[in-house]
Amino acid sequence: MVELPGGTFRMGSDRFYPEEAPVREVTVGGFAVDRHPVTVAEFRRFVKETGHVTDAEKPPRAEDYPDADPNLLVPGSLVFQRTAGPVPLNDWRNWWHWVPGADWRHPEGPDSTVGGRERHPVTHVTHADATAYAAWAGKRLATEAEWEYAARGGLDGATFTWGEEFAPKGRMMANTWQGEFPWQNLLLDRYGRTSPVETYPPNGYGLYDMAGNVWEWTDDWFTGPSGGSPCCVPADERFPRRVTKGGSHLCAPNYCLRYRPAARQGEAIDSSTGHIGFRCVVR
Ligand SMILES: [Ca+2]
């Protein structure tokens, strides 16, 4: 982990999406933060020791989905699938698919594995799964302010965690989506899905993957304008939402320019997908 002294910083942004505004001064106390998102290997150790079963591995509760065919209430998770060509961007069902058997060990469905991906961030975890891991590790999830403070790496008010330019001197600084989402991924950063943690340069605090790769759960409830576009996060009004931060490998400028420290999403607490993970902090 990296120890951060507390401090005051400018949180949010007035230049992008309404849910990030207004910019305001926020003070956080000192804390230590994981150097990178929790990996598959780390999560596996937790599961081995505790027997934890993630939400994606349990059938959805019938009372939460009264209109659903009971035969479809099986364990599963949301998996991204690239489309063959351009599609309307106002319907996330064009690229998110509910896949029975998808979970943290099988990120693309039952036939996939995490073999060779032990150093990738764990995915398909709900807020409750992340909280359970944090408790086991003697840690907790960050508040949104702590997360953003850490992500900024001391560059107060900067657009990106590394400065103002997306790719300084052509260098890719995070795992995002280059090209036109959700069909054309130019892979300038070499990864179409998650990437091993610490693949791209750290921020000013020595923290890796604070932008892109996977969204990360925080402990704050999401309030504020939900905006017209749920972007890459399926909006389910039945469940309360927590703030996720950092953007993911699915964030593209034509759709979701959210690989920035000010960016935020409200994610239903029960949802798990292939592009949400987490890291922990400790006071
Ligand atoms: Ca990428």
Boltz pocket constraint, residues with backbone or C-beta under 6 A from the ligand:
constraints:
  - pocket:
      binder: B
      contacts: [[A, 174], [A, 175], [A, 176], [A, 177], [A, 178], [A, 187], [A, 189], [A, 190], [A, 191], [A, 192], [A, 193], [A, 249]]
      max_distance: 6.0
